[in-house]
Amino acid sequence: MGAICEICEHPVGEQAYVCAACAGGMLAALRAVHGDAHLHGLDTDLDIAIARQGTRLPDTGAKRTKTASQIITEDITLPQALAMGGVDPRASEAAQVLRGTLSTWCRVLIDEDGGHPPTGTLASMARWLGERTETIRHRAWAPECVDEVLAAVAQARRAVDRPPERVYAGECPQCSAPVYGVKGRDTADCRREGCDGIIEDPDARRADAAREAARLAPDREVTAVEAALVATAMGQRVTDRWIRRLDQMGRLAPVDPEAHPRRYRLGDVLAEMSPQSRAS
C-alpha cells in the first residue's frame, strides 16, 4: 500500500489503495443504478430502453406485471426480440456489461470475505457493493474495481439517454434569476421567459462564488451534503460520505453532536481538504 491514490494520484492519508473521494464516486455511480425514493435507477431505465417502450412485444401470455426485461428473458429469446424490433441493442449490451461487472466484483469480495451474495438483480448487486465501499478501497484490486464500475455505469447512462446532470450556475446577469446549466458546459442560458441572459464559464463562476463564500463566512454552519457541494464547486472530489467519515474519525467536530443532520463549520471542512491535511 502507498500513500497515493492509484486513480487520482492524490494523497490517500491512510492504508488504502483508493482515496475516499474516488471511492465516493463509485458509490454515487452504484446509487444511480438502484435509485432512491425520489428517482428510479438506471436498472429501470435499461428495462425501458431494452423494450423500447411503446413497441409492442409479441403476445406470449406473459403477465403484463412483469418488467420488459423479464418478458424478454422468460418468454422469448433475445435474438427473437431483436428480430422483431422490440429491443434496443445498445441498451441490451450496456445492461449485460453492467450486470457482468457488478457480479464479478461481488464474487471477488465474497471469495475473499465470505458471506451471503446478493440476488442477481442490478439493484441488489449495486446496493451490496455500495454498502462495502469502504472495505473495497482497502483491497489491492480497488482501482480496477472503481474504474470498471464507473465505466459500466457511464455506458448505461449513455445507452438510456438519461438527461445530463444540471447544476446551479449562478444568477442571470440580466434578470438575476437563478440559472442552472449542464455540468461541464462552457455556458448556461437563462430559461426565464423573455430573457436571453447567458453565464459564461459557469463552473469557474461557481468555484469563485464558493471560494468567496468560504472566505467571508468560515464560521457558516453547513451539513455534510452542503459542504460537499461547496467542495465540488471548488474543484475538490469530496463526498458527503467522506465528510461524515472525518467526523467518525474525530478529525472534524460537529457544531452540535446531538443535532440531526449534523452541521459543521465550513472553515473546518475546507481545512481538511488541504493537501497537507489529507496526507496526514
C-alpha positions as CSV (number, residue, x, y, z in Angstrom):
1,M,0.0,0.0,0.0
2,G,1.1,3.5,-0.7
3,A,0.1,7.0,0.4
4,I,-1.1,7.9,-3.1
5,C,-4.5,7.0,-4.6
6,E,-3.9,4.8,-7.6
7,I,-6.7,6.5,-9.5
8,C,-6.4,10.3,-9.0
9,E,-2.8,10.3,-7.5
10,H,-3.9,12.4,-4.6
11,P,-2.7,11.6,-1.1
12,V,-4.8,8.7,0.5
13,G,-3.9,9.6,4.1
14,E,-4.4,6.0,5.3
15,Q,-3.6,2.4,4.4
16,A,-5.7,2.1,1.3
17,Y,-5.3,1.9,-2.5
18,V,-8.0,4.3,-3.4
19,C,-8.9,7.6,-1.7
20,A,-12.2,8.3,-0.1
21,A,-13.2,10.7,-2.9
22,C,-12.7,8.3,-5.7
23,A,-14.4,5.5,-3.7
24,G,-17.3,8.0,-3.2
25,G,-17.5,8.5,-6.9
26,M,-18.1,4.7,-7.3
27,L,-20.6,4.8,-4.5
28,A,-22.6,7.6,-6.3
29,A,-22.5,5.5,-9.5
30,L,-23.8,2.5,-7.7
31,R,-26.6,4.5,-6.1
32,A,-27.5,5.7,-9.6
33,V,-28.0,2.1,-10.6
34,H,-30.6,1.2,-7.8
35,G,-32.1,4.7,-7.4
36,D,-33.8,6.0,-4.3
37,A,-37.2,7.1,-3.1
38,H,-37.2,10.2,-5.4
39,L,-35.8,8.8,-8.6
40,H,-35.8,5.3,-10.1
41,G,-32.4,3.8,-11.0
42,L,-30.6,3.0,-14.2
43,D,-31.8,-0.6,-13.8
44,T,-35.4,0.6,-14.6
45,D,-34.2,2.9,-17.4
46,L,-32.4,0.0,-19.0
47,D,-35.6,-2.1,-18.8
48,I,-37.5,0.6,-20.6
49,A,-34.8,1.2,-23.2
50,I,-34.4,-2.6,-23.9
51,A,-38.1,-3.0,-24.6
52,R,-38.3,0.4,-26.4
53,Q,-41.4,1.4,-24.5
54,G,-44.2,1.8,-27.0
55,T,-43.0,-1.1,-29.2
56,R,-45.4,-4.0,-29.0
57,L,-43.9,-7.2,-27.8
58,P,-45.4,-10.5,-29.0
59,D,-48.4,-11.9,-27.1
60,T,-46.7,-14.7,-25.2
61,G,-49.3,-15.0,-22.5
62,A,-46.9,-13.3,-20.1
63,K,-48.4,-11.3,-17.3
64,R,-48.1,-7.6,-18.0
65,T,-47.0,-7.0,-14.5
66,K,-43.5,-8.3,-15.4
67,T,-40.8,-5.9,-16.4
68,A,-39.8,-5.6,-20.0
69,S,-36.5,-7.4,-19.4
70,Q,-38.3,-10.2,-17.6
71,I,-40.7,-10.7,-20.5
72,I,-37.8,-10.9,-22.9
73,T,-35.7,-13.2,-20.7
74,E,-38.5,-15.6,-19.7
75,D,-40.8,-15.7,-22.7
76,I,-38.8,-15.0,-25.9
77,T,-35.2,-15.2,-26.6
78,L,-33.0,-12.1,-27.1
79,P,-32.4,-12.9,-30.8
80,Q,-36.1,-13.2,-31.4
81,A,-36.8,-9.9,-29.7
82,L,-34.1,-8.2,-31.7
83,A,-35.5,-9.6,-35.0
84,M,-39.0,-8.3,-34.0
85,G,-37.6,-4.8,-33.4
86,G,-38.5,-4.9,-29.7
87,V,-35.1,-4.5,-28.2
88,D,-32.5,-1.7,-28.3
89,P,-29.2,-3.4,-28.9
90,R,-27.2,-0.6,-27.3
91,A,-29.2,-0.7,-24.1
92,S,-29.1,-4.5,-24.1
93,E,-25.3,-4.5,-24.4
94,A,-24.9,-1.9,-21.6
95,A,-27.1,-4.0,-19.3
96,Q,-25.0,-7.1,-19.9
97,V,-21.8,-5.2,-19.3
98,L,-23.2,-3.7,-16.1
99,R,-24.5,-7.0,-14.9
100,G,-21.2,-8.7,-15.6
101,T,-19.2,-6.0,-13.9
102,L,-21.2,-5.9,-10.7
103,S,-21.5,-9.7,-10.4
104,T,-17.7,-10.1,-11.0
105,W,-16.8,-7.8,-8.1
106,C,-19.4,-9.3,-5.9
107,R,-17.9,-12.7,-6.4
108,V,-14.3,-11.4,-5.8
109,L,-15.3,-9.9,-2.5
110,I,-17.3,-12.9,-1.4
111,D,-14.4,-15.2,-2.3
112,E,-12.1,-13.2,0.0
113,D,-14.5,-12.5,2.9
114,G,-17.3,-15.0,2.6
115,G,-20.9,-14.0,3.4
116,H,-24.2,-14.2,1.6
117,P,-24.3,-13.0,-2.0
118,P,-26.9,-10.6,-3.2
119,T,-29.7,-11.6,-5.5
120,G,-28.9,-11.4,-9.2
121,T,-30.7,-8.1,-9.9
122,L,-28.7,-5.0,-10.9
123,A,-30.2,-3.1,-8.0
124,S,-29.4,-5.7,-5.3
125,M,-25.8,-6.1,-6.5
126,A,-25.3,-2.3,-6.7
127,R,-26.6,-1.9,-3.1
128,W,-24.5,-4.8,-1.9
129,L,-21.3,-3.3,-3.3
130,G,-22.2,0.2,-2.2
131,E,-22.5,-1.0,1.4
132,R,-19.0,-2.3,1.2
133,T,-17.3,0.7,-0.5
134,E,-15.0,1.3,2.5
135,T,-13.9,-2.3,2.5
136,I,-13.3,-2.3,-1.2
137,R,-11.0,0.7,-1.3
138,H,-8.5,-1.1,1.0
139,R,-8.1,-4.1,-1.4
140,A,-5.3,-4.2,-3.9
141,W,-7.8,-4.6,-6.7
142,A,-9.8,-1.5,-5.7
143,P,-8.5,0.7,-8.6
144,E,-9.6,-1.8,-11.2
145,C,-13.0,-2.2,-9.5
146,V,-13.6,1.5,-9.3
147,D,-12.6,2.1,-12.9
148,E,-14.8,-0.8,-14.2
149,V,-17.9,0.2,-12.2
150,L,-17.6,3.8,-13.3
151,A,-17.1,2.8,-17.0
152,A,-20.1,0.3,-16.9
153,V,-22.4,2.9,-15.3
154,A,-21.3,5.6,-17.8
155,Q,-22.1,3.2,-20.6
156,A,-25.5,2.5,-19.2
157,R,-26.2,6.3,-18.8
158,R,-25.3,6.8,-22.5
159,A,-27.5,3.9,-23.6
160,V,-30.6,5.1,-21.9
161,D,-30.0,8.8,-22.8
162,R,-30.6,9.9,-19.3
163,P,-30.6,13.7,-19.2
164,P,-27.2,15.1,-18.2
165,E,-26.8,16.4,-14.7
166,R,-27.8,20.1,-14.2
167,V,-26.1,22.2,-11.6
168,Y,-26.5,25.7,-10.3
169,A,-24.5,28.1,-12.4
170,G,-25.3,31.4,-10.7
171,E,-27.6,34.4,-11.1
172,C,-28.5,35.6,-14.5
173,P,-26.5,38.7,-15.4
174,Q,-29.7,40.3,-16.9
175,C,-32.6,39.4,-14.7
176,S,-30.9,37.9,-11.6
177,A,-32.9,34.7,-11.8
178,P,-31.2,31.5,-10.7
179,V,-29.6,29.8,-13.7
180,Y,-29.0,26.0,-14.0
181,G,-26.8,24.5,-16.7
182,V,-25.4,21.2,-17.8
183,K,-22.3,20.2,-15.8
184,G,-19.1,20.8,-17.8
185,R,-20.7,23.0,-20.4
186,D,-19.0,26.3,-21.3
187,T,-22.2,28.4,-21.0
188,A,-25.5,28.3,-19.2
189,D,-28.6,30.0,-20.6
190,C,-31.3,31.7,-18.5
191,R,-34.6,30.0,-19.1
192,R,-36.8,32.8,-17.8
193,E,-39.3,33.8,-20.5
194,G,-38.2,36.9,-22.4
195,C,-34.7,36.8,-21.0
196,D,-31.6,35.9,-23.1
197,G,-29.0,36.2,-20.4
198,I,-26.0,33.8,-20.6
199,I,-23.5,32.9,-18.0
200,E,-20.0,32.3,-19.4
201,D,-17.9,29.6,-17.8
202,P,-20.4,28.6,-15.1
203,D,-18.0,26.1,-13.5
204,A,-15.4,28.8,-12.9
205,R,-18.0,31.3,-11.6
206,R,-19.4,28.7,-9.3
207,A,-16.0,27.9,-7.9
208,D,-15.2,31.6,-7.4
209,A,-18.5,32.1,-5.6
210,A,-17.8,29.1,-3.4
211,R,-14.3,30.4,-2.5
212,E,-15.6,33.8,-1.7
213,A,-18.4,32.4,0.5
214,A,-15.8,30.3,2.3
215,R,-13.5,33.3,2.8
216,L,-16.3,35.6,4.0
217,A,-18.1,33.0,6.2
218,P,-15.7,30.4,7.5
219,D,-18.0,30.0,10.6
220,R,-21.0,29.3,8.5
221,E,-22.7,26.1,9.6
222,V,-23.3,23.6,6.9
223,T,-24.5,20.0,6.6
224,A,-22.2,17.3,5.1
225,V,-24.2,17.5,1.8
226,E,-23.9,21.3,1.7
227,A,-20.2,21.2,2.5
228,A,-19.6,18.6,-0.3
229,L,-21.4,20.9,-2.8
230,V,-19.1,23.7,-1.9
231,A,-16.1,21.5,-2.2
232,T,-17.3,20.2,-5.6
233,A,-17.7,23.8,-6.8
234,M,-14.1,24.4,-5.7
235,G,-12.8,21.5,-7.8
236,Q,-12.4,19.0,-5.0
237,R,-13.6,15.4,-5.4
238,V,-15.2,15.3,-2.0
239,T,-18.4,13.5,-1.0
240,D,-20.7,13.9,2.0
241,R,-19.7,10.4,3.0
242,W,-16.1,11.5,3.2
243,I,-17.1,14.4,5.5
244,R,-19.1,12.1,7.8
245,R,-16.1,9.7,7.8
246,L,-13.9,12.6,9.1
247,D,-16.5,13.1,11.9
248,Q,-16.3,9.4,12.8
249,M,-12.5,9.5,12.9
250,G,-12.6,12.6,15.2
251,R,-10.9,14.8,12.7
252,L,-14.0,17.0,12.2
253,A,-16.0,18.3,15.1
254,P,-19.7,18.9,14.6
255,V,-21.2,22.1,15.9
256,D,-23.8,20.2,17.9
257,P,-23.1,16.4,18.2
258,E,-26.8,15.7,19.1
259,A,-28.2,17.6,16.1
260,H,-29.6,15.7,13.1
261,P,-28.4,16.2,10.5
262,R,-25.1,17.2,12.0
263,R,-23.7,20.6,11.0
264,Y,-20.0,21.6,10.6
265,R,-18.1,24.9,10.4
266,L,-17.4,25.4,6.7
267,G,-13.9,26.6,7.5
268,D,-13.1,23.4,9.3
269,V,-14.3,21.3,6.4
270,L,-12.2,23.3,3.9
271,A,-9.2,23.0,6.1
272,E,-9.5,19.2,5.9
273,M,-9.4,19.4,2.1
274,S,-5.9,20.9,2.1
275,P,-3.2,18.5,0.7
276,Q,-1.3,18.7,4.0
277,S,-4.4,17.7,6.0
278,R,-5.5,14.9,3.6
279,A,-2.0,13.4,3.7
280,S,-1.9,13.3,7.5
